């Protein structure tokens, strides 16, 4: 059984930084790609960033490119999302998810990020 637990969210001022973690329990973490998503109040969930199973390939939403960095440590079964230069519009619940194929198989419970202006 795969479980994902996000942590690292909180309240930060505009321009600040946070680093989210996604702790994976289960088998074969290194075989999964990781995605990070967020959902703001009243809005649909959106993709923020993703990283391949071996970390060689990453992708970002245009709104976070050059501010966020996705990474992973397969020795620690953990994924990360480093968020810099945060803006109020980055506020939302952030989720990590993992997939083998085109759809995400498992999701975490989310962690709240609030950026004050």
Secondary structure, DSSP 8 states (H G I E B T S, - for coil): --EEEEE--EEEETT--EEEEEEEESS-GGGSEEEEEEE-TTS--EEEEEE-TTSS-EEE-TTTTTTEEEEEETTTTEEEEEE-S--GGG-EEEEEEEESSSS--EE---EEEEEE-
